[in-house]
Amino acid sequence: MSAVIYHNPRCSKSRATLDLLRQRGVKTVVIEYLKTPPTAAELRRLLGQLGLKAKDLIRTNEEEYKAIKDLHLDEDGLIAAMVKHPKLIQRPIVVANNRAALGRPPENVLNIL
């Protein structure tokens, strides 16, 4: 079993999710998405795998969101904002078996393994 985790090492949920995967013996590719942000195409793919819209994946408590919230951006605009400001992306996202899950709580990812 292998998985990809879009990870932020400063986030406790992200660290706990990575630990859970490793404890389960899942070979994990770690993408620190703040250093290597996903492209718009990658975000669209992830949203499809998650079954979410961009508005459901965006972190609304971040300063970057407060700067754009009054713009009433559409799906493409929100995706572009997350590409430009990856801090806006909910985390962690785990991809396995062509499916994705948010690790909030970390146990959510067990459903796709």
C-alpha positions, -999 to +999 in steps of 0.1 A: +000+000+000+012+035-009-001+070-005+007+106-011+002+132+016+001+169+010+017+178+043+025+208+064+050+198+091+039+227+113+003+214+114-006+190+143-033+172+122-009+168+093+018+153+116-007+130+133-020+118+099+015+111+086+022+092+119-010+072+114+000+062+079+035+052+089+021+032+119-001+013+094+029+005+073+018+027+044+046+037+021+041+074+020+053+101-005+054+134+014+047+166-005+053+197+015+027+217-004+039+251+010+073+244-006+059+226-037+024+240-043+000+220-065-009+234-099-044+244-108-048+211-126-036+191-096-060+210-073-089+202-097-079+165-097-077+165-059-111+182-056-126+156-079-110+128-058-123+144-026-157+151-040-155+187-029-158+222-044-130+247-040-150+266-014-149+234+007-111+231+006-102+267+013-091+277+048-112+307+057-093+317+088-061+326+070-051+363+064-049+355+027-085+345+026-096+377+044-079+396+017-100+379-011-133+370+006-152+401-006-143+393-042-169+365-043-146+344-065-160+315-086-145+280-086-116+290-110-109+321-089-107+301-057-084+275-073-062+303-086-061+318-051-050+284-036-023+280-062-010+315-055-014+311-017-011+274-008-015+282+028-052+285+020-055+247+012-070+225+039-046+200+052-035+173+051-048+157+020-040+120+015-043+102-019-044+064-022-062+041-046-072+070-069-092+085-040-084+113-016-094+122+020-088+151+043-070+141+075-094+161+097-095+141+119-065+119+109-086+087+110-106+099+079-078+087+057-083+051+068-114+051+045-093+052+014-066+027+023 
